[in-house]
């Protein structure tokens, strides 16, 4: 792993336009993937890619936040920012996974949920809350893989998992460094400083007990080492599922509840005032 990069440099890598998308991980890792569309209420959301397939011989449900490559693709999926019906689609797939006893694998890569007026009118906050509640209560194993940005509730909606895996240059935070700097110091140009203070890198979050496994991206980031990263992620997901499958449903829920209750429970300051 490259330990010389600053937090701001890792943020830049997490946002790199050539970084592998959720769809690429699914194609590399999931056999016979069958995409499923819509929330059965409003419609399809291109920012949420979900469906069923086989992972190392076991049937699984897979849900990922999808970014595009071209401007047209990114406009279609709003740069990976889901609408309320995208999260309701995720809930539908998780409930289906629970019914049929399939583990759930999520790929997280979003700057946050879509903040538009229509999204608010359609219940964005409620949809995110319902997704968090649903994922928290599943009795099947859940593994969340942070492959790029993990922004606020938009990421948490698919990140309330038994195991959290993060690529070394992925991030997970309450908001963007630019937003943090604007609120705290009234100056968005201080985003590099904010990135350091926020403790949003995979290494920071592992120290805080939020991230379980940090996955190496090799030199220059995941976009330069696609096949290596795909294999490393596949290996860690398999290892996590093998461990989780040894636990009964009630024990999984109990362990997950304990994990979530410990988030934010610190015994020392994280930074100097």
C-alpha positions, 0 to 999 in steps of 0.5 A: 500500500502507498502510505505516502499519499495525503488525505486530499490526494486519496480523495482525488483518487477516489473521484478519478474519472477512470476508476473502476465502476460498480458494474465492472466489479460485478462483471469481474466477480459475479457469474450469471448476473441478472440485473433487476430494475425498478422499485415497483412504485416509481421507476428505474434509477440508473444510479443503482445497479442491482440484481442476482447472480452467483459468487463462488457458487453461492447465489447472492444479491448484488447492489451497487452505486453506478457512475458513468464514463461519458458525460451522457452516462453520468447525466443519466445516473446523476454522477452516482447520486441515487434518487429515492426510487433507487434506494427503494429499489435497493430495499426491494432487492434486500427484502428479496434476498432475505426471503430467499436466504441470499447474502447481500454484497454492495458496492459503494461509490457516491458523493451522496444522495441526489439533492434535487427538488424532485428527490426531496418531494419524493421522500429522499430522507425517508427512502434512505432511512428505510434502506438503512433500517432494512439492511440493519435488520437482515438475517443474511450475511452482508458485505459492503465494499467501498470502491470510490466515494462514500458520501453521507447518508447516500453511502450509509444506505448501502453500508450498514453491513456486517463487514465493511471493506474499503479500497485504500484510496476510497473514502467515507465521510459525512459530507465532502471536504469542500462542504466541510470547509465551507461550513467550518471555516467559511472557505471551500478552498481549505478542502485539503485541510478539511480532508485531513481533519475529517479522518475519511480515508480507509486507513483512518476508518480502520483505526476507528473501528469502522472499516474492517479490511483495507484493500491495496490498489497497487501503485497509482490507484485502482484505475491502473491496476484493474485486474489486481484490484478485482482479484483482491476484492473478490478474495476479501469478499469470499473470506468475509462471507465464509466467516459470516455464513458460520453465524445464525441469522439472530447472531448476525443481527446481534453482532451487527447491532453491537457494531453499529452501537459502537460507531462514534464511541471514542475515548480520545480526541481525534484532532487538536483544537 
